[in-house]
């Protein structure tokens, strides 16, 4: 993509140099930050300064302006051949708008890619507040990019129809990873759709974090020890927040049982889970501390949001780098990924004792660890 963008930059700047009176309006469409090659950005800035003084940005005028640029090395500032090369790269004058649109699209893609990279880096560092704050900024940046793209003349941003008359759309996998719903992890929804239940537990958040798996196992034990807290966490903790899909499936079983008014304990949960094809030893669900159930659930929620934010950031980067996505598709795909992330890092204020809970070992930690389901759904 970089080489194509640079070629478009050369063509657009060359057209303006060749026909400054007729093409300087293109300077209203592009920004210096759109340029992949820094020298192209300096040429663009020189043209803009000339235009502000009422001078047409022709080759001699731009050359003199560049010679006075203190940021350019003398060997570059006084090399007029570089401007001649730009003019040689100029296409037909009537194609200048299309070149400008390519430059603008390249700049938009670079901005969106950078926004996704920042979200992923913050999430991978464990700073949930920063990751969600950057996601909010990315939403605003996406709105600005969309408005800027729609402000371009319609002919230069018009999309070609897909081959064979098909409607262009982004792959279904983007929708699945953009928003992880509770039902998407439940075996009963898979059976209702006529699919094999072994295909239900698809990992969408990347490789499981060992520390997250330990926190999830502790939360499951604590919730089994205090099933009355299931209703308290139901509104904000989803199976999709569990990075191990088998843990998420067990949590979904517990919530379904609680909502149906069934008794929740280690044996009954293991039995109901087995009905859905997930086998777990009841001993692995025993030994929890009910007092810490909500605090443990908050930790799962935090780690789950970090995984979702990292996944969204990486997905946005991939979307922006994929030229198969038109700008319209890119805005839609990136927007849905960002929409799936909450604006607040936690479901509510954490009490002082909850803040200390996560550093304490569970009573079961001294004995046997919670064993994973025999058929864990991470494939």
C-alpha positions in Angstrom: 0.0 0.0 0.0 2.9 2.4 0.7 4.3 2.2 -2.8 0.9 2.9 -4.3 0.3 5.8 -2.0 3.7 7.3 -2.8 3.0 7.0 -6.5 -0.3 8.8 -6.1 1.4 11.5 -4.1 3.9 12.0 -6.9 1.2 12.2 -9.5 -0.9 14.7 -7.6 1.9 17.0 -6.8 3.2 16.7 -10.4 -0.2 17.8 -11.7 -0.3 20.8 -9.4 3.2 21.8 -10.5 2.3 21.4 -14.2 -1.0 23.3 -14.0 -1.0 25.4 -10.8 -3.8 27.7 -11.9 -6.2 24.9 -12.7 -5.3 22.3 -10.1 -4.4 24.2 -6.9 -7.9 23.5 -5.6 -6.6 20.0 -4.8 -4.7 21.6 -1.9 -8.0 21.9 -0.2 -8.5 18.2 -0.2 -5.2 16.8 1.1 -3.2 17.3 4.3 0.5 17.0 5.0 -0.2 14.1 7.3 -1.6 12.2 4.4 1.8 12.0 2.8 3.8 8.8 3.2 7.1 10.3 2.0 8.1 13.3 4.2 9.6 15.3 1.3 6.2 15.2 -0.4 4.7 16.7 2.7 7.3 19.5 2.6 6.5 20.2 -1.1 2.8 20.3 -0.2 3.4 22.7 2.7 5.5 24.9 0.3 2.5 25.0 -2.1 0.1 25.9 0.6 2.3 28.7 1.9 2.5 30.1 -1.7 -1.2 29.9 -2.1 -1.9 31.7 1.1 0.3 34.6 -0.2 -1.7 34.6 -3.4 1.1 33.0 -5.5 0.3 30.1 -7.9 2.4 27.1 -6.9 4.3 26.6 -10.1 7.6 24.8 -10.4 9.9 27.9 -10.1 7.8 29.3 -7.2 7.9 26.0 -5.3 11.6 25.6 -5.9 12.3 29.0 -4.4 10.1 28.3 -1.5 11.8 25.0 -0.8 15.2 26.7 -0.9 14.1 28.8 2.1 12.9 25.8 4.1 15.2 25.4 7.1 14.1 21.8 7.7 15.4 20.6 4.3 19.1 19.7 3.8 20.7 22.0 1.2 21.3 19.1 -1.2 17.6 18.4 -1.3 16.3 22.0 -1.1 18.4 23.1 -4.1 17.8 20.0 -6.2 15.3 21.1 -8.8 15.5 17.7 -10.5 13.3 16.3 -7.8 10.5 18.7 -8.8 11.0 17.8 -12.5 10.6 14.1 -11.5 7.3 14.9 -9.9 6.1 16.6 -13.1 7.1 13.6 -15.1 5.0 11.4 -12.9 1.9 13.6 -13.5 -1.0 11.8 -15.3 -3.6 13.6 -17.4 -4.8 16.8 -15.8 -8.4 15.4 -15.6 -7.1 12.5 -13.5 -5.7 14.8 -10.7 -8.8 14.5 -8.5 -8.6 10.7 -8.5 -5.0 10.8 -7.4 -5.9 13.2 -4.6 -8.6 10.8 -3.5 -6.1 8.0 -3.3 -3.8 10.2 -1.2 -6.6 11.1 1.1 -7.7 7.4 1.4 -4.1 6.4 2.2 -3.9 9.1 4.9 -7.3 7.9 6.4 -6.1 4.3 6.5 -2.9 5.3 8.2 -4.8 7.3 10.9 -7.2 4.4 11.6 -4.3 1.9 11.6 -2.5 4.0 14.2 -5.6 4.3 16.3 -6.0 0.5 16.4 -2.3 0.1 17.2 -2.6 2.4 20.2 -5.6 0.5 21.6 -3.9 -2.8 21.2 -0.7 -1.6 22.9 -2.5 -0.2 25.8 -4.6 -3.3 26.3 -1.6 -5.6 26.0 0.2 -3.5 28.7 -2.8 -4.2 31.0 -4.0 -0.6 31.2 -7.7 -1.0 30.7 -8.6 2.7 31.4 -6.1 3.9 28.8 -7.3 1.3 26.3 -10.9 2.3 26.6 -10.0 6.0 26.6 -8.0 5.5 23.3 -11.0 3.6 21.9 -13.2 6.6 22.6 -10.6 8.8 20.8 -10.6 6.3 18.0 -14.4 6.7 17.6 -14.0 10.4 17.3 -11.1 10.0 14.8 -13.2 7.6 12.8 -16.0 10.1 12.6 -13.6 12.8 11.4 -12.2 10.5 8.8 -15.7 9.5 7.6 -16.8 13.1 7.3 -13.6 14.0 5.5 -14.1 11.2 3.0 -17.7 12.1 2.3 -16.7 15.7 1.7 -14.7 14.7 -1.4 -16.4 15.1 -4.7 -18.7 12.1 -5.3 -17.1 11.1 -8.7 -13.6 10.6 -7.2 -14.8 8.5 -4.2 -17.4 6.4 -6.1 -16.9 2.7 -5.6 -16.9 0.3 -8.5 -19.5 -2.5 -8.4 -18.2 -5.9 -7.3 -17.5 -8.4 -10.1 -20.6 -10.3 -11.3 -23.0 -7.8 -9.8 -22.3 -9.0 -6.2 -22.8 -6.5 -3.4 -19.5 -5.6 -1.7 -19.5 -6.3 1.9 -16.9 -7.2 4.5 -16.5 -10.8 5.6 -18.8 -12.3 8.2 -15.9 -13.1 10.4 -15.6 -9.3 11.2 -19.1 -9.3 12.6 -18.4 -12.3 14.8 -15.3 -10.8 16.3 -16.7 -7.3 16.6 -19.3 -8.2 19.2 -19.2 -11.4 21.3 -22.7 -12.1 22.4 -23.7 -14.4 25.3 -25.8 -16.6 23.1 -22.9 -17.2 20.6 -21.1 -19.3 23.3 -24.1 -21.4 24.4 -24.4 -24.9 23.1 -28.2 -24.7 23.1 -28.1 -21.9 20.5 -25.8 -24.0 18.3 -28.2 -27.0 18.5 -31.1 -24.7 17.7 -29.3 -23.7 14.6 -28.6 -27.3 13.6 -24.8 -27.2 14.2 -22.7 -29.7 16.0 -22.2 -28.4 19.6 -18.4 -29.0 19.3 -18.2 -26.1 17.0 -19.7 -23.6 19.4 -16.7 -22.6 21.6 -14.7 -20.6 19.1 -11.9 -18.5 20.7 -12.3 -15.0 19.4 -10.0 -13.2 21.7 -6.6 -14.7 20.8 -4.5 -17.0 22.9 -5.7 -17.5 26.5 -3.7 -15.7 29.1 -2.6 -18.2 31.9 -3.2 -15.6 34.6 -6.6 -14.9 33.2 -7.4 -18.6 33.3 -6.4 -18.8 37.0 -8.6 -15.8 37.7 -11.5 -17.3 35.8 -11.2 -20.6 37.7 -11.3 -18.8 41.0 -14.3 -16.8 40.0 -16.2 -19.9 39.0 -15.5 -21.5 42.4 -16.5 -18.4 44.3 -19.7 -18.0 42.4 -20.6 -21.7 43.0 -19.9 -21.0 46.7 -22.3 -18.0 46.6 -24.9 -18.6 43.9 -26.9 -15.7 45.2 -24.3 -13.4 43.7 -25.0 -14.6 40.2 -27.8 -12.2 39.7 -25.6 -9.4 40.9 -23.0 -9.9 38.2 -25.4 -11.0 35.5 -25.8 -7.5 34.1 -22.2 -6.9 33.3 -20.3 -10.2 33.2 -20.8 -12.3 30.0 -19.5 -15.6 29.0 -17.6 -13.8 26.3 -15.5 -12.1 29.0 -13.9 -15.4 29.8 -10.8 -15.9 27.6 -11.1 -19.7 28.0 -14.3 -20.6 26.2 -14.8 -23.7 28.5 -14.9 -21.4 31.5 -17.4 -19.1 29.7 -19.6 -22.1 29.0 -19.6 -23.2 32.6 -20.5 -19.6 33.6 -23.4 -19.6 31.1 -24.6 -22.9 32.6 -24.6 -21.4 36.1 -26.5 -18.3 35.0 -29.1 -20.4 33.1 -29.6 -22.5 36.2 -30.0 -19.5 38.5 -32.5 -17.8 36.1 -34.5 -21.0 35.9 -34.6 -21.2 39.7 -32.6 -24.4 39.9 -30.1 -25.1 42.8 -26.6 -24.2 41.9 -23.7 -26.1 43.5 -20.7 -28.0 42.2 -22.5 -31.2 41.5 -25.6 -29.7 39.8 -23.5 -27.4 37.6 -21.2 -30.3 36.5 -24.3 -32.3 35.7 -26.0 -29.6 33.6 -22.7 -28.8 31.9 -22.4 -32.5 30.9 -25.8 -32.2 29.2 -24.2 -29.5 27.0 -21.2 -31.6 26.2 -18.8 -30.0 28.7 -17.4 -32.3 31.3 -15.9 -31.0 34.5 -15.1 -32.7 37.8 -17.3 -31.3 40.6 -14.2 -31.2 42.9 -12.8 -28.6 40.6 -15.7 -26.3 41.3 -15.5 -26.7 45.0 -13.5 -24.8 47.6 -14.5 -21.3 46.6 -15.0 -18.3 48.9 -18.5 -16.7 48.4 -17.5 -13.5 50.1 -15.1 -12.8 47.2 -17.4 -13.8 44.4 -18.2 -10.3 43.1 -14.5 -9.2 43.4 -13.4 -12.3 41.4 -16.1 -11.6 38.8 -14.8 -8.1 38.4 -11.3 -9.4 37.7 -12.6 -11.7 35.0 -14.5 -8.7 33.6 -11.4 -6.6 33.6 -9.2 -9.2 31.9 -12.0 -10.0 29.4 -12.3 -6.3 28.4 -8.5 -6.1 28.0 -8.6 -9.1 25.7 -11.5 -7.7 23.7 -9.8 -4.3 23.4 -6.5 -5.9 22.2 -8.5 -8.0 19.7 -10.4 -5.0 18.5 -7.2 -2.9 18.1 -5.5 -5.7 16.1 -8.6 -6.2 14.0 -8.8 -2.4 13.2 -5.1 -2.5 12.1 -5.8 -5.4 9.8 -8.9 -3.8 8.4 -7.0 -0.5 7.7 -4.2 -2.4 5.9 -6.6 -4.4 3.8 -7.2 -2.7 0.5 -10.0 -5.2 -0.3 -12.0 -3.0 2.1 -13.4 0.1 0.5 -13.4 3.2 2.8 -17.1 2.6 3.4 -16.4 -0.9 4.5 -13.5 0.1 6.6 -15.5 2.8 8.4 -18.3 0.2 9.1 -16.0 -2.6 10.2 -13.8 -0.4 12.5 -16.9 1.3 13.9 -18.5 -2.0 14.9 -15.3 -3.2 16.5 -15.2 0.0 18.6 -18.9 -0.1 19.3 -18.4 -3.5 21.0 -16.1 -1.9 23.6 -17.7 -0.2 26.6 -16.9 3.4 27.5 -16.3 2.6 31.2 -13.7 0.2 32.5 -15.8 -1.3 35.3 -19.4 -2.0 36.0 -19.3 0.0 39.2 -17.1 1.3 42.1 -15.1 -1.4 43.8 -15.1 -1.5 47.6 -11.8 -1.2 49.5 -11.8 -4.9 50.5 -12.5 -6.0 47.0 -9.4 -4.2 45.8 -7.3 -6.4 48.1 -9.1 -9.7 47.3 -7.4 -10.4 44.1 -4.0 -10.6 45.8 -5.2 -13.3 48.2 -5.0 -17.0 47.3 -8.3 -18.9 47.2 -8.7 -21.6 49.9 -8.7 -24.1 47.1 -5.3 -22.9 45.9 -3.5 -24.8 48.7 -5.1 -28.0 47.5 -6.0 -29.1 44.1 -6.4 -26.5 41.3 -9.6 -26.3 39.3 -9.3 -28.7 36.4 -10.3 -27.6 33.0 -13.4 -29.2 31.4 -12.4 -32.6 29.8 -13.5 -31.3 26.4 -12.5 -27.7 26.5 -13.8 -25.7 23.6 -10.5 -24.0 22.7 -9.4 -25.6 19.4 
